[in-house]
Amino acid sequence: MIHRSSPHPAALFLILILVAVAPLGAADWPQWLGTYRDAVWREKGIVETLPTNGFSYRWRTPLGGGYSGPAVAKGRVYVMDRQLATGATNPANAFSRGEIPGLERVLCLKESDGILLWQHTYDCAYTVSYAAGPRVTPSVHEGKVYTLGSEGNLFCLDAAKGTVIWSRDFKKEYGIKTPVWGFAGHPLVDGNKVICLAGGEGSVAVAYEKNTGKELWRALTAKEPGYAPPMIYNFFGKRQLILWHPESVNSLDPETGKVYWTHPHLPSIRFGMTIPSPQKSGDLLFLTTFYNGSLMLRVDSDTPSVVWQSKKVSEKDTDGLHSVMATPLIQDGHIYSPCSYGQFRCLKLLTGDRVWETFAPTSGKSERWGHAFVIKHGEKGDRSFIFSEQGDLIIARLTPERYEEISRARLIDPDNRDAGRNVVWSHPAFANQFIYARNDKEIVCVSLARSR
C-alpha cells in the first residue's frame, strides 16, 4: 500500500491562492482563428462593455510591418514582421511590384510583459503587391512553431529557442512564382503533418511530416494557388480537407491527398482572389470572394450540389456577399460579414437574400475593401467581438433583426496606407482573457477580463 502524506498547510494555502487568481476557462490562441480554427472565443469572465476613457495597456512592443496576426501559446506570443533594408522603400502605389530588399522576422515575446525572447531573421527580397510584410499567422503545436513568409519561406522552429528544425522554399522546390499578394495560406497542423497552400503543377496543396519536413504528399494543379487557408471539416462521415483555389473548390483526404471531389468555378475567380476561409454549417459549405461573390454548396454525397450562388461578377453591382478577406460568421441560419465596399451585411443562409446592412463595424462609410474581423464570443453566440479596420474593438449583437452595437473603444492606430487610407488589416488573437493586436509599428496587449 502506498501512503501519501497531506500537503503542508503553507503549500495548500499557495495552491488555493493560485486557483483563485487563475483565469476562468483560460485558453490559448495558437493559430489562425484560434484553437479550433473556427473564430470562436470560448473564454468566460469577459467584460460586458469596453472602457469609454480608453484602454489600459498591459504592454506595447515595437514591431515592423505586416498583416500576420499573433498566435499565443504556453506563455508566449508569436508574430511575424518585415524590416526594410537600409535605403529601401516600398512603392508609393501599393499595387506596384519590384524587388525590394529586406528581412522577414519571426518574433517570440513573453506573454506577460511583451519582452522579446528570441527572433529568427532571414533575407527576403519582396516582389509582392501590398508589401507591408508577412501575411500568415504562425501555427504553434507541441513545442514547434510553423511560419510561412510572403515569398514562400516555410519554417519549423523550436518554439522555446527559435532554432530552425527544418525549412522549405516553395519557389525553388515547386518552380513557381510568388503570387501577386504573396503566399498567404495559414499552415494547418493535422495529426503528424502540416498542410500548406503552395502552388504549381500538382503541388497547390502539400503536406509535410511535422517533425522532419519530409514531404508526405502533394496534390492539385492550378494556374494560381489563391490565398485561402486549408480547412478540415467533417462531411457525411468523412474528414475532408477543403482546398479552394481560383479554378475550383476541392475536397481531399487529409492523410493521402487523394481528391474526393472537385467543383469547378464558372468563371474562374478574378485575380486569384480566393481569400476568406471556407465556412461550414451542417452539410453546407460557404465561399465568398470580392468579384465573383458567393457560392453555397451542399456536401451530402461525393458530388456536391449548388444551393445558391451569385450571378454577378462585379465589385460594385453585387449580389449575395462579395467579401474581400473577412471570414464570415454563420449562426442561426444567417451569414454576417463585410461585403466589397465595407457594407457589413446579414444574409439568409439558405438563399443568400440580404436582410440588412450597415457600415458601422468597418470604416463607417462606403470604402473599397472596407474590412472588419468578426469573432463569435461564447458557445451561445449572443454577442461578437469585431475588430474594425479603423483599429476599433467593438462588442455587438448580430441578429436577423439588426446590428446592435453594445460598446466600442479604440484599440490600436490604423497606420497601413496600402488601401489608400489608414487601415489595420491584421487579425487579433484572443487568449487568456486578453486581446493581442498589431499594426505596422507595434503589437499591444489589453485585458478584457471582467472585474471580480
C-alpha positions as CSV (number, residue, x, y, z in Angstrom):
1,M,0.0,0.0,0.0
2,I,1.3,3.5,-0.9
3,H,0.8,6.2,1.7
4,R,0.6,9.8,0.5
5,S,1.2,12.5,3.1
6,S,-1.1,15.5,3.2
7,P,0.4,18.7,1.7
8,H,2.0,21.2,4.1
9,P,-0.6,23.9,5.2
10,A,1.5,26.6,3.6
11,A,1.7,24.7,0.3
12,L,-2.1,24.1,0.4
13,F,-2.7,27.8,1.0
14,L,-0.5,28.7,-2.0
15,I,-2.4,26.2,-4.2
16,L,-5.7,27.8,-3.2
17,I,-4.4,31.3,-4.0
18,L,-3.2,30.2,-7.4
19,V,-6.5,28.6,-8.2
20,A,-8.3,31.7,-7.0
21,V,-6.4,34.1,-9.3
22,A,-6.2,31.8,-12.3
23,P,-8.4,33.0,-15.2
24,L,-11.7,31.1,-15.5
25,G,-11.7,28.9,-18.6
26,A,-8.4,30.4,-19.8
27,A,-7.3,29.3,-23.3
28,D,-4.5,30.0,-25.8
29,W,-4.9,31.1,-29.4
30,P,-2.2,29.0,-31.1
31,Q,-3.1,29.5,-34.8
32,W,-5.3,31.3,-37.3
33,L,-8.8,31.7,-35.9
34,G,-8.0,30.1,-32.6
35,T,-7.6,26.7,-31.1
36,Y,-10.2,25.0,-33.3
37,R,-9.7,27.3,-36.3
38,D,-13.3,28.4,-36.1
39,A,-13.2,32.0,-35.0
40,V,-14.9,31.3,-31.7
41,W,-13.6,32.8,-28.4
42,R,-14.8,30.4,-25.6
43,E,-13.4,32.0,-22.5
44,K,-15.7,33.1,-19.6
45,G,-15.3,36.1,-17.3
46,I,-15.0,38.6,-20.2
47,V,-16.1,42.3,-20.0
48,E,-19.7,43.3,-20.9
49,T,-18.6,46.7,-22.1
50,L,-15.4,48.4,-23.2
51,P,-13.9,51.4,-21.3
52,T,-15.2,54.8,-22.5
53,N,-11.9,56.5,-21.5
54,G,-9.6,54.2,-23.4
55,F,-7.8,51.0,-22.7
56,S,-5.1,50.4,-20.1
57,Y,-2.3,48.5,-21.9
58,R,-0.7,45.5,-20.3
59,W,2.2,46.1,-22.6
60,R,3.2,47.6,-26.0
61,T,6.1,46.3,-28.0
62,P,7.6,47.9,-31.2
63,L,7.1,45.9,-34.4
64,G,7.7,46.1,-38.1
65,G,5.2,46.0,-40.9
66,G,2.9,43.0,-41.7
67,Y,-0.5,41.5,-41.9
68,S,0.5,38.5,-39.9
69,G,-1.7,38.0,-36.9
70,P,-0.3,36.9,-33.5
71,A,-0.5,33.4,-32.1
72,V,-0.5,32.8,-28.3
73,A,0.6,29.6,-26.7
74,K,2.3,28.4,-23.5
75,G,3.1,31.9,-22.1
76,R,4.5,33.2,-25.4
77,V,3.3,35.4,-28.3
78,Y,4.5,34.6,-31.8
79,V,4.2,37.1,-34.7
80,M,6.0,37.9,-38.0
81,D,7.1,41.3,-39.4
82,R,9.3,42.8,-42.1
83,Q,12.3,45.1,-41.9
84,L,13.3,47.1,-45.0
85,A,16.9,47.2,-46.0
86,T,18.7,50.5,-45.4
87,G,17.7,53.0,-48.0
88,A,14.9,50.8,-49.4
89,T,11.3,52.0,-49.6
90,N,8.0,50.4,-50.6
91,P,6.4,51.7,-53.8
92,A,4.0,54.7,-53.4
93,N,1.5,52.7,-55.4
94,A,0.8,49.5,-53.3
95,F,-0.2,47.6,-56.5
96,S,3.3,48.0,-57.9
97,R,5.7,45.1,-57.9
98,G,9.5,45.2,-58.0
99,E,12.3,43.7,-55.9
100,I,12.6,45.4,-52.6
101,P,15.4,44.2,-50.3
102,G,14.8,43.5,-46.7
103,L,14.3,40.9,-44.0
104,E,11.5,38.8,-42.6
105,R,11.4,38.1,-38.9
106,V,9.7,35.6,-36.6
107,L,9.4,37.1,-33.1
108,C,8.7,35.4,-29.8
109,L,7.5,37.6,-27.0
110,K,6.9,36.9,-23.4
111,E,3.1,36.8,-22.9
112,S,3.1,38.6,-19.5
113,D,5.2,41.6,-20.5
114,G,5.9,41.7,-24.2
115,I,9.7,41.4,-23.8
116,L,11.4,39.8,-26.8
117,L,12.7,36.3,-26.0
118,W,14.0,35.4,-29.4
119,Q,13.8,36.2,-33.1
120,H,14.5,34.3,-36.3
121,T,15.6,36.6,-39.1
122,Y,16.3,35.8,-42.8
123,D,16.9,37.7,-46.0
124,C,13.7,38.1,-48.0
125,A,13.5,40.5,-51.0
126,Y,9.9,41.3,-51.7
127,T,8.3,41.0,-55.1
128,V,4.6,41.3,-54.0
129,S,2.0,43.9,-54.2
130,Y,1.0,45.3,-50.8
131,A,4.5,44.9,-49.5
132,A,3.9,45.8,-45.8
133,G,5.0,42.4,-44.6
134,P,4.1,38.7,-44.0
135,R,0.5,37.6,-44.2
136,V,0.4,34.4,-42.3
137,T,-0.4,33.8,-38.6
138,P,2.1,31.3,-37.1
139,S,0.9,27.9,-36.0
140,V,2.1,26.6,-32.7
141,H,2.0,22.9,-31.9
142,E,3.7,20.6,-29.5
143,G,6.8,22.8,-28.9
144,K,7.2,23.9,-32.5
145,V,6.1,27.0,-34.4
146,Y,5.4,26.9,-38.2
147,T,5.7,30.1,-40.2
148,L,5.2,31.0,-43.8
149,G,6.6,34.2,-45.3
150,S,5.3,36.3,-48.2
151,E,7.9,34.9,-50.6
152,G,7.2,31.2,-49.8
153,N,9.8,30.5,-47.0
154,L,8.3,27.8,-44.7
155,F,10.0,27.3,-41.3
156,C,9.5,24.9,-38.5
157,L,11.2,26.5,-35.4
158,D,11.8,25.3,-31.9
159,A,9.1,27.3,-30.0
160,A,11.3,27.7,-26.9
161,K,14.5,28.8,-28.6
162,G,13.7,29.9,-32.1
163,T,16.3,27.5,-33.7
164,V,15.4,26.1,-37.1
165,I,14.3,22.4,-37.1
166,W,13.5,22.3,-40.8
167,S,12.6,24.6,-43.7
168,R,11.3,24.6,-47.2
169,D,11.3,27.1,-50.1
170,F,8.2,26.9,-52.2
171,K,9.5,28.9,-55.2
172,K,12.7,26.8,-55.5
173,E,11.1,23.4,-54.8
174,Y,8.0,23.8,-56.9
175,G,9.2,26.1,-59.7
176,I,6.6,28.7,-59.0
177,K,6.4,32.5,-58.9
178,T,5.2,34.5,-55.9
179,P,1.5,35.2,-56.2
180,V,0.6,38.8,-56.7
181,W,-0.2,39.3,-53.0
182,G,2.3,36.8,-51.7
183,F,1.9,33.4,-50.0
184,A,-0.9,33.7,-47.6
185,G,-2.4,30.3,-46.7
186,H,-2.1,29.8,-42.9
187,P,-0.4,26.4,-42.3
188,L,-2.7,23.7,-40.8
189,V,-1.3,21.2,-38.4
190,D,-3.2,17.9,-38.5
191,G,-2.0,14.7,-36.9
192,N,1.6,14.0,-37.9
193,K,1.6,16.6,-40.7
194,V,1.5,20.2,-41.6
195,I,-0.6,21.1,-44.6
196,C,0.2,24.1,-46.8
197,L,-1.1,26.1,-49.7
198,A,1.8,26.2,-52.1
199,G,1.2,26.3,-55.9
200,G,2.3,24.9,-59.2
201,E,1.9,21.7,-61.2
202,G,0.5,19.1,-58.9
203,S,1.5,21.0,-55.8
204,V,-1.2,23.5,-54.9
205,A,-1.6,21.6,-51.7
206,V,1.4,20.0,-50.0
207,A,1.7,18.0,-46.7
208,Y,4.9,17.6,-44.7
209,E,5.8,15.4,-41.8
210,K,5.6,17.9,-39.0
211,N,8.8,16.9,-37.1
212,T,11.1,16.4,-40.1
213,G,9.7,18.4,-43.0
214,K,9.7,15.3,-45.2
215,E,7.1,15.7,-48.0
216,L,4.2,13.2,-47.5
217,W,2.0,14.1,-50.4
218,R,1.2,16.8,-52.9
219,A,-2.0,17.4,-54.9
220,L,-3.9,19.7,-57.3
221,T,-2.9,21.9,-60.2
222,A,-3.9,25.4,-60.9
223,K,-2.5,28.5,-62.6
224,E,-2.8,30.4,-59.4
225,P,-3.0,28.9,-55.8
226,G,-5.1,31.7,-54.4
227,Y,-4.8,32.7,-50.8
228,A,-7.5,30.8,-48.8
229,P,-6.1,28.7,-45.9
230,P,-6.6,24.9,-45.9
231,M,-9.5,23.8,-43.7
232,I,-10.6,20.4,-42.4
233,Y,-14.3,19.6,-42.0
234,N,-16.5,16.5,-41.5
235,F,-19.0,15.9,-44.2
236,F,-21.2,12.8,-44.4
237,G,-18.9,10.8,-42.2
238,K,-15.6,11.8,-43.8
239,R,-12.8,14.2,-42.6
240,Q,-12.3,16.4,-45.7
241,L,-9.5,18.8,-46.4
242,I,-11.1,21.7,-48.2
243,L,-8.7,23.4,-50.7
244,W,-10.2,26.4,-52.5
245,H,-8.2,27.8,-55.4
246,P,-9.3,30.2,-58.2
247,E,-10.4,27.4,-60.6
248,S,-12.3,25.2,-58.2
249,V,-13.1,24.1,-54.7
250,N,-11.8,20.7,-53.8
251,S,-12.1,18.0,-51.1
252,L,-9.1,15.8,-50.3
253,D,-8.3,13.0,-48.0
254,P,-6.1,14.8,-45.4
255,E,-4.0,11.6,-45.0
256,T,-3.1,10.9,-48.6
257,G,-4.0,14.0,-50.7
258,K,-6.4,11.9,-52.7
259,V,-9.1,14.0,-54.3
260,Y,-12.7,13.1,-53.1
261,W,-14.4,15.7,-55.3
262,T,-13.9,18.9,-57.3
263,H,-16.5,21.6,-58.0
264,P,-15.3,24.0,-60.8
265,H,-15.8,27.7,-60.9
266,L,-17.5,29.1,-63.9
267,P,-16.0,31.6,-64.5
268,S,-12.7,31.3,-62.6
269,I,-12.1,33.7,-59.7
270,R,-10.8,37.0,-60.9
271,F,-7.3,38.0,-60.0
272,G,-6.9,34.8,-58.0
273,M,-8.8,36.3,-55.1
274,T,-9.8,33.1,-53.2
275,I,-9.1,34.6,-49.7
276,P,-11.7,34.1,-47.0
277,S,-11.6,30.8,-45.1
278,P,-14.3,28.4,-46.4
279,Q,-17.1,28.1,-43.8
280,K,-19.1,25.0,-42.8
281,S,-22.7,25.0,-41.5
282,G,-24.1,21.5,-41.1
283,D,-23.8,19.9,-44.6
284,L,-23.3,23.3,-46.2
285,L,-20.1,24.9,-47.4
286,F,-19.9,28.6,-48.0
287,L,-17.4,30.5,-50.0
288,T,-17.2,34.2,-50.9
289,T,-14.9,36.4,-52.9
290,F,-14.5,40.0,-54.0
291,Y,-15.5,40.0,-57.7
292,N,-17.3,36.7,-58.1
293,G,-19.5,36.8,-55.0
294,S,-20.8,33.8,-53.1
295,L,-21.1,30.0,-53.6
296,M,-23.1,27.8,-51.3
297,L,-22.6,24.1,-51.7
298,R,-24.4,21.2,-50.1
299,V,-21.9,18.4,-49.3
300,D,-24.0,15.4,-48.6
301,S,-22.6,13.0,-51.1
302,D,-19.5,12.5,-53.3
303,T,-20.9,15.1,-55.7
304,P,-21.7,18.4,-54.0
305,S,-24.8,20.3,-55.3
306,V,-25.2,24.1,-55.6
307,V,-27.7,25.6,-53.1
308,W,-27.3,29.1,-54.5
309,Q,-24.6,31.3,-56.0
310,S,-24.0,34.9,-57.0
311,K,-24.8,35.6,-60.6
312,K,-22.9,38.9,-60.9
313,V,-19.1,39.2,-61.3
314,S,-18.6,42.7,-60.1
315,E,-17.1,44.6,-57.2
316,K,-20.0,47.2,-57.1
317,D,-23.0,45.6,-58.7
318,T,-23.1,42.8,-56.2
319,D,-25.5,40.0,-55.2
320,G,-25.1,37.7,-52.3
321,L,-21.8,38.5,-50.5
322,H,-18.6,39.8,-52.2
323,S,-16.2,39.6,-49.2
324,V,-12.6,40.6,-49.8
325,M,-10.8,38.8,-46.9
326,A,-13.1,38.6,-43.9
327,T,-14.0,35.2,-42.6
328,P,-17.9,35.2,-42.4
329,L,-19.7,34.4,-39.3
330,I,-22.6,31.8,-39.7
331,Q,-25.1,31.5,-36.9
332,D,-28.8,30.8,-36.5
333,G,-29.4,30.4,-40.3
334,H,-27.8,33.6,-41.3
335,I,-24.4,34.9,-42.6
336,Y,-22.7,38.0,-41.2
337,S,-19.7,39.6,-43.0
338,P,-18.4,42.8,-44.7
339,C,-19.0,42.9,-48.4
340,S,-16.9,44.5,-51.2
341,Y,-17.2,48.2,-50.1
342,G,-17.5,47.7,-46.3
343,Q,-21.2,47.0,-46.2
344,F,-21.5,44.8,-43.2
345,R,-24.3,42.5,-44.3
346,C,-26.7,39.9,-42.9
347,L,-27.8,37.2,-45.4
348,K,-30.2,34.3,-45.2
349,L,-28.1,31.2,-45.2
350,L,-30.2,29.0,-47.5
351,T,-31.0,31.7,-50.2
352,G,-28.3,34.4,-50.0
353,D,-31.1,37.0,-49.7
354,R,-29.9,40.2,-47.9
355,V,-31.6,41.1,-44.7
356,W,-29.8,44.3,-43.6
357,E,-26.5,46.2,-43.9
358,T,-24.5,48.8,-42.1
359,F,-21.1,50.5,-42.4
360,A,-20.7,50.9,-38.7
361,P,-18.3,47.9,-38.0
362,T,-15.9,48.6,-40.9
363,S,-14.9,52.1,-42.0
364,G,-18.1,54.0,-41.2
365,K,-18.8,54.7,-44.8
366,S,-18.5,53.2,-48.3
367,E,-14.8,52.3,-48.9
368,R,-13.3,49.9,-51.3
369,W,-12.3,46.7,-49.4
370,G,-13.9,48.1,-46.2
371,H,-13.0,45.5,-43.6
372,A,-13.6,44.0,-40.2
373,F,-12.7,40.8,-38.4
374,V,-15.6,39.0,-36.6
375,I,-15.1,36.7,-33.6
376,K,-18.0,34.9,-32.0
377,H,-17.9,35.0,-28.2
378,G,-19.1,32.0,-26.3
379,E,-20.9,28.9,-27.4
380,K,-24.3,30.7,-27.4
381,G,-23.0,33.3,-29.8
382,D,-25.2,36.0,-28.1
383,R,-22.5,38.6,-29.0
384,S,-19.5,39.1,-31.1
385,F,-16.2,40.9,-30.8
386,I,-15.5,42.9,-34.0
387,F,-12.1,44.4,-34.8
388,S,-12.6,47.1,-37.4
389,E,-10.1,48.3,-40.0
390,Q,-10.0,51.6,-38.1
391,G,-8.4,49.9,-35.1
392,D,-11.6,49.9,-33.0
393,L,-12.7,47.0,-30.9
394,I,-16.4,46.6,-30.9
395,I,-18.8,44.4,-28.9
396,A,-22.0,43.8,-30.9
397,R,-25.1,41.6,-31.1
398,L,-25.7,40.3,-34.6
399,T,-29.2,39.1,-35.2
400,P,-31.5,38.8,-38.2
401,E,-33.3,41.9,-36.9
402,R,-30.4,44.3,-36.7
403,Y,-26.8,45.2,-35.9
404,E,-26.8,46.2,-32.3
405,E,-23.6,47.9,-31.1
406,I,-23.1,47.5,-27.4
407,S,-19.7,49.1,-26.9
408,R,-16.7,50.4,-28.8
409,A,-13.2,51.6,-28.0
410,R,-10.0,52.4,-30.0
411,L,-7.5,49.6,-29.5
412,I,-4.7,50.5,-31.9
413,D,-4.0,53.1,-34.5
414,P,-4.6,52.2,-38.2
415,D,-1.3,53.1,-39.8
416,N,-1.1,51.0,-43.0
417,R,-1.7,53.1,-46.2
418,D,-1.8,50.3,-48.7
419,A,-5.6,50.7,-49.1
420,G,-5.2,54.4,-49.9
421,R,-6.4,55.2,-46.4
422,N,-5.2,54.4,-42.9
423,V,-6.2,50.8,-42.0
424,V,-5.2,47.9,-39.8
425,W,-5.7,44.6,-41.6
426,S,-4.3,42.1,-39.2
427,H,-6.4,39.6,-37.3
428,P,-6.1,39.9,-33.5
429,A,-5.7,37.0,-31.0
430,F,-8.0,36.4,-28.0
431,A,-6.2,34.4,-25.3
432,N,-6.3,34.0,-21.6
433,Q,-8.8,36.9,-21.2
434,F,-6.6,39.3,-23.2
435,I,-6.6,40.6,-26.8
436,Y,-3.4,40.9,-28.8
437,A,-3.4,43.2,-31.8
438,R,-0.7,44.7,-34.1
439,N,-0.3,47.3,-36.7
440,D,2.8,48.3,-38.7
441,K,4.6,49.8,-35.7
442,E,3.7,47.9,-32.6
443,I,1.9,44.9,-31.0
444,V,-0.3,45.6,-28.0
445,C,-1.9,43.5,-25.2
446,V,-5.0,44.6,-23.3
447,S,-7.0,42.8,-20.7
448,L,-10.7,42.0,-21.4
449,A,-11.3,40.3,-18.1
450,R,-14.4,41.3,-16.2
451,S,-13.5,42.8,-12.8
452,R,-14.1,40.4,-9.9
